Amino acid sequence: MPLKVLVIDDHPEYRRGLASHVTVRWPDAVVREYDPLTAGPLPDAFSGAGNDLVLLGHPCGGGDALEWLRRFRSQPRFPPVVFIGDGDEAQVVEAIRAGADQ
């Protein structure tokens, strides 16, 4: 069964780049891209079902992706989330506290 990855980021080029990196490593992976600027926020009840991994870029939907991460992690059995921030140490610590997978 192929790896199923959801890539969420405001920038189309970055989403495509992440998707490309995933499929280089896992050629059979099924990668879906989600544009929060166009499609808006995912519903609060979004469970991540059908995905094995979520790549979450910051900013997200023009706002703080940490809020998205907190909502995701509040859902039972949400798939692992890789938070892709700006490298700021305080943001990294907050992402780990919010439930980003290491």
PyMOL CGO cylinders between C-alpha atoms (Angstrom):
from pymol import cmd
from pymol.cgo import CYLINDER

trace = [
    CYLINDER, 0.00, 0.00, 0.00, 1.53, 3.36, -0.98, 0.3, 1, 1, 1, 1, 1, 1,
    CYLINDER, 1.53, 3.36, -0.98, 2.38, 6.09, 1.52, 0.3, 1, 1, 1, 1, 1, 1,
    CYLINDER, 2.38, 6.09, 1.52, -0.30, 8.82, 1.54, 0.3, 1, 1, 1, 1, 1, 1,
    CYLINDER, -0.30, 8.82, 1.54, 0.97, 12.31, 2.30, 0.3, 1, 1, 1, 1, 1, 1,
    CYLINDER, 0.97, 12.31, 2.30, -0.94, 15.58, 2.64, 0.3, 1, 1, 1, 1, 1, 1,
    CYLINDER, -0.94, 15.58, 2.64, 1.13, 18.73, 2.03, 0.3, 1, 1, 1, 1, 1, 1,
    CYLINDER, 1.13, 18.73, 2.03, -0.35, 21.96, 3.43, 0.3, 1, 1, 1, 1, 1, 1,
    CYLINDER, -0.35, 21.96, 3.43, 1.36, 25.25, 2.65, 0.3, 1, 1, 1, 1, 1, 1,
    CYLINDER, 1.36, 25.25, 2.65, 0.50, 28.73, 1.38, 0.3, 1, 1, 1, 1, 1, 1,
    CYLINDER, 0.50, 28.73, 1.38, 3.02, 28.67, -1.47, 0.3, 1, 1, 1, 1, 1, 1,
    CYLINDER, 3.02, 28.67, -1.47, 2.34, 26.51, -4.54, 0.3, 1, 1, 1, 1, 1, 1,
    CYLINDER, 2.34, 26.51, -4.54, 6.03, 26.20, -5.48, 0.3, 1, 1, 1, 1, 1, 1,
    CYLINDER, 6.03, 26.20, -5.48, 6.92, 25.02, -1.99, 0.3, 1, 1, 1, 1, 1, 1,
    CYLINDER, 6.92, 25.02, -1.99, 4.05, 22.50, -1.93, 0.3, 1, 1, 1, 1, 1, 1,
    CYLINDER, 4.05, 22.50, -1.93, 5.22, 21.10, -5.27, 0.3, 1, 1, 1, 1, 1, 1,
    CYLINDER, 5.22, 21.10, -5.27, 8.81, 20.97, -4.03, 0.3, 1, 1, 1, 1, 1, 1,
    CYLINDER, 8.81, 20.97, -4.03, 7.84, 19.04, -0.91, 0.3, 1, 1, 1, 1, 1, 1,
    CYLINDER, 7.84, 19.04, -0.91, 5.69, 16.68, -2.97, 0.3, 1, 1, 1, 1, 1, 1,
    CYLINDER, 5.69, 16.68, -2.97, 8.62, 16.11, -5.32, 0.3, 1, 1, 1, 1, 1, 1,
    CYLINDER, 8.62, 16.11, -5.32, 10.96, 15.28, -2.44, 0.3, 1, 1, 1, 1, 1, 1,
    CYLINDER, 10.96, 15.28, -2.44, 8.46, 12.78, -1.07, 0.3, 1, 1, 1, 1, 1, 1,
    CYLINDER, 8.46, 12.78, -1.07, 8.03, 11.00, -4.42, 0.3, 1, 1, 1, 1, 1, 1,
    CYLINDER, 8.03, 11.00, -4.42, 11.79, 10.89, -5.02, 0.3, 1, 1, 1, 1, 1, 1,
    CYLINDER, 11.79, 10.89, -5.02, 12.19, 8.95, -1.78, 0.3, 1, 1, 1, 1, 1, 1,
    CYLINDER, 12.19, 8.95, -1.78, 8.92, 6.97, -2.08, 0.3, 1, 1, 1, 1, 1, 1,
    CYLINDER, 8.92, 6.97, -2.08, 8.08, 6.74, -5.82, 0.3, 1, 1, 1, 1, 1, 1,
    CYLINDER, 8.08, 6.74, -5.82, 4.72, 5.06, -5.18, 0.3, 1, 1, 1, 1, 1, 1,
    CYLINDER, 4.72, 5.06, -5.18, 3.60, 7.71, -2.67, 0.3, 1, 1, 1, 1, 1, 1,
    CYLINDER, 3.60, 7.71, -2.67, 0.29, 9.43, -3.20, 0.3, 1, 1, 1, 1, 1, 1,
    CYLINDER, 0.29, 9.43, -3.20, 0.75, 13.11, -2.41, 0.3, 1, 1, 1, 1, 1, 1,
    CYLINDER, 0.75, 13.11, -2.41, -2.12, 15.54, -2.16, 0.3, 1, 1, 1, 1, 1, 1,
    CYLINDER, -2.12, 15.54, -2.16, -1.54, 19.27, -1.93, 0.3, 1, 1, 1, 1, 1, 1,
    CYLINDER, -1.54, 19.27, -1.93, -3.78, 21.61, 0.05, 0.3, 1, 1, 1, 1, 1, 1,
    CYLINDER, -3.78, 21.61, 0.05, -3.72, 25.37, -0.52, 0.3, 1, 1, 1, 1, 1, 1,
    CYLINDER, -3.72, 25.37, -0.52, -5.12, 27.03, 2.62, 0.3, 1, 1, 1, 1, 1, 1,
    CYLINDER, -5.12, 27.03, 2.62, -5.12, 30.48, 1.02, 0.3, 1, 1, 1, 1, 1, 1,
    CYLINDER, -5.12, 30.48, 1.02, -7.49, 29.37, -1.73, 0.3, 1, 1, 1, 1, 1, 1,
    CYLINDER, -7.49, 29.37, -1.73, -9.45, 26.62, 0.00, 0.3, 1, 1, 1, 1, 1, 1,
    CYLINDER, -9.45, 26.62, 0.00, -9.54, 28.15, 3.48, 0.3, 1, 1, 1, 1, 1, 1,
    CYLINDER, -9.54, 28.15, 3.48, -8.98, 26.36, 6.76, 0.3, 1, 1, 1, 1, 1, 1,
    CYLINDER, -8.98, 26.36, 6.76, -9.78, 22.70, 7.10, 0.3, 1, 1, 1, 1, 1, 1,
    CYLINDER, -9.78, 22.70, 7.10, -12.82, 21.99, 9.30, 0.3, 1, 1, 1, 1, 1, 1,
    CYLINDER, -12.82, 21.99, 9.30, -12.20, 21.70, 13.05, 0.3, 1, 1, 1, 1, 1, 1,
    CYLINDER, -12.20, 21.70, 13.05, -13.28, 18.07, 12.83, 0.3, 1, 1, 1, 1, 1, 1,
    CYLINDER, -13.28, 18.07, 12.83, -10.69, 17.22, 10.16, 0.3, 1, 1, 1, 1, 1, 1,
    CYLINDER, -10.69, 17.22, 10.16, -9.25, 13.92, 11.38, 0.3, 1, 1, 1, 1, 1, 1,
    CYLINDER, -9.25, 13.92, 11.38, -6.49, 13.40, 8.85, 0.3, 1, 1, 1, 1, 1, 1,
    CYLINDER, -6.49, 13.40, 8.85, -8.11, 10.09, 7.93, 0.3, 1, 1, 1, 1, 1, 1,
    CYLINDER, -8.11, 10.09, 7.93, -6.75, 8.58, 4.74, 0.3, 1, 1, 1, 1, 1, 1,
    CYLINDER, -6.75, 8.58, 4.74, -3.32, 10.12, 5.26, 0.3, 1, 1, 1, 1, 1, 1,
    CYLINDER, -3.32, 10.12, 5.26, -0.20, 8.50, 6.69, 0.3, 1, 1, 1, 1, 1, 1,
    CYLINDER, -0.20, 8.50, 6.69, 1.66, 11.78, 7.14, 0.3, 1, 1, 1, 1, 1, 1,
    CYLINDER, 1.66, 11.78, 7.14, 0.92, 15.51, 7.06, 0.3, 1, 1, 1, 1, 1, 1,
    CYLINDER, 0.92, 15.51, 7.06, 3.56, 18.08, 6.10, 0.3, 1, 1, 1, 1, 1, 1,
    CYLINDER, 3.56, 18.08, 6.10, 2.45, 21.42, 7.53, 0.3, 1, 1, 1, 1, 1, 1,
    CYLINDER, 2.45, 21.42, 7.53, 4.19, 24.58, 6.37, 0.3, 1, 1, 1, 1, 1, 1,
    CYLINDER, 4.19, 24.58, 6.37, 4.30, 27.88, 8.22, 0.3, 1, 1, 1, 1, 1, 1,
    CYLINDER, 4.30, 27.88, 8.22, 2.64, 30.29, 7.71, 0.3, 1, 1, 1, 1, 1, 1,
    CYLINDER, 2.64, 30.29, 7.71, -0.60, 28.56, 6.91, 0.3, 1, 1, 1, 1, 1, 1,
    CYLINDER, -0.60, 28.56, 6.91, -3.67, 30.27, 5.53, 0.3, 1, 1, 1, 1, 1, 1,
    CYLINDER, -3.67, 30.27, 5.53, -1.90, 33.56, 6.06, 0.3, 1, 1, 1, 1, 1, 1,
    CYLINDER, -1.90, 33.56, 6.06, -1.71, 32.86, 9.79, 0.3, 1, 1, 1, 1, 1, 1,
    CYLINDER, -1.71, 32.86, 9.79, 0.09, 30.83, 12.40, 0.3, 1, 1, 1, 1, 1, 1,
    CYLINDER, 0.09, 30.83, 12.40, 0.44, 27.16, 11.44, 0.3, 1, 1, 1, 1, 1, 1,
    CYLINDER, 0.44, 27.16, 11.44, 0.90, 26.32, 15.13, 0.3, 1, 1, 1, 1, 1, 1,
    CYLINDER, 0.90, 26.32, 15.13, -2.85, 26.85, 15.55, 0.3, 1, 1, 1, 1, 1, 1,
    CYLINDER, -2.85, 26.85, 15.55, -3.49, 24.34, 12.77, 0.3, 1, 1, 1, 1, 1, 1,
    CYLINDER, -3.49, 24.34, 12.77, -1.08, 21.92, 14.45, 0.3, 1, 1, 1, 1, 1, 1,
    CYLINDER, -1.08, 21.92, 14.45, -2.89, 22.25, 17.80, 0.3, 1, 1, 1, 1, 1, 1,
    CYLINDER, -2.89, 22.25, 17.80, -6.25, 21.56, 16.15, 0.3, 1, 1, 1, 1, 1, 1,
    CYLINDER, -6.25, 21.56, 16.15, -4.87, 18.53, 14.32, 0.3, 1, 1, 1, 1, 1, 1,
    CYLINDER, -4.87, 18.53, 14.32, -3.29, 17.04, 17.42, 0.3, 1, 1, 1, 1, 1, 1,
    CYLINDER, -3.29, 17.04, 17.42, -6.56, 17.45, 19.36, 0.3, 1, 1, 1, 1, 1, 1,
    CYLINDER, -6.56, 17.45, 19.36, -8.11, 14.84, 17.06, 0.3, 1, 1, 1, 1, 1, 1,
    CYLINDER, -8.11, 14.84, 17.06, -7.76, 11.22, 18.18, 0.3, 1, 1, 1, 1, 1, 1,
    CYLINDER, -7.76, 11.22, 18.18, -5.46, 9.09, 16.01, 0.3, 1, 1, 1, 1, 1, 1,
    CYLINDER, -5.46, 9.09, 16.01, -4.41, 12.02, 13.81, 0.3, 1, 1, 1, 1, 1, 1,
    CYLINDER, -4.41, 12.02, 13.81, -1.49, 10.94, 11.58, 0.3, 1, 1, 1, 1, 1, 1,
    CYLINDER, -1.49, 10.94, 11.58, 2.02, 12.21, 12.31, 0.3, 1, 1, 1, 1, 1, 1,
    CYLINDER, 2.02, 12.21, 12.31, 2.57, 15.88, 11.50, 0.3, 1, 1, 1, 1, 1, 1,
    CYLINDER, 2.57, 15.88, 11.50, 5.89, 17.33, 10.36, 0.3, 1, 1, 1, 1, 1, 1,
    CYLINDER, 5.89, 17.33, 10.36, 5.87, 21.06, 11.09, 0.3, 1, 1, 1, 1, 1, 1,
    CYLINDER, 5.87, 21.06, 11.09, 7.99, 23.07, 8.65, 0.3, 1, 1, 1, 1, 1, 1,
    CYLINDER, 7.99, 23.07, 8.65, 8.65, 26.44, 10.23, 0.3, 1, 1, 1, 1, 1, 1,
    CYLINDER, 8.65, 26.44, 10.23, 11.11, 29.23, 9.75, 0.3, 1, 1, 1, 1, 1, 1,
    CYLINDER, 11.11, 29.23, 9.75, 13.85, 27.69, 11.92, 0.3, 1, 1, 1, 1, 1, 1,
    CYLINDER, 13.85, 27.69, 11.92, 13.32, 30.02, 14.86, 0.3, 1, 1, 1, 1, 1, 1,
    CYLINDER, 13.32, 30.02, 14.86, 14.25, 28.10, 18.03, 0.3, 1, 1, 1, 1, 1, 1,
    CYLINDER, 14.25, 28.10, 18.03, 11.24, 29.36, 19.99, 0.3, 1, 1, 1, 1, 1, 1,
    CYLINDER, 11.24, 29.36, 19.99, 8.95, 28.26, 17.15, 0.3, 1, 1, 1, 1, 1, 1,
    CYLINDER, 8.95, 28.26, 17.15, 10.58, 24.81, 17.05, 0.3, 1, 1, 1, 1, 1, 1,
    CYLINDER, 10.58, 24.81, 17.05, 10.05, 24.38, 20.81, 0.3, 1, 1, 1, 1, 1, 1,
    CYLINDER, 10.05, 24.38, 20.81, 6.43, 25.52, 20.52, 0.3, 1, 1, 1, 1, 1, 1,
    CYLINDER, 6.43, 25.52, 20.52, 5.80, 23.15, 17.60, 0.3, 1, 1, 1, 1, 1, 1,
    CYLINDER, 5.80, 23.15, 17.60, 7.10, 20.20, 19.64, 0.3, 1, 1, 1, 1, 1, 1,
    CYLINDER, 7.10, 20.20, 19.64, 4.96, 21.26, 22.59, 0.3, 1, 1, 1, 1, 1, 1,
    CYLINDER, 4.96, 21.26, 22.59, 1.96, 21.52, 20.27, 0.3, 1, 1, 1, 1, 1, 1,
    CYLINDER, 1.96, 21.52, 20.27, 2.49, 17.94, 19.12, 0.3, 1, 1, 1, 1, 1, 1,
    CYLINDER, 2.49, 17.94, 19.12, 4.68, 18.03, 16.02, 0.3, 1, 1, 1, 1, 1, 1,
    CYLINDER, 4.68, 18.03, 16.02, 6.36, 14.69, 15.46, 0.3, 1, 1, 1, 1, 1, 1,
    CYLINDER, 6.36, 14.69, 15.46, 10.11, 14.59, 15.84, 0.3, 1, 1, 1, 1, 1, 1,
]
cmd.load_cgo(trace, "trace")
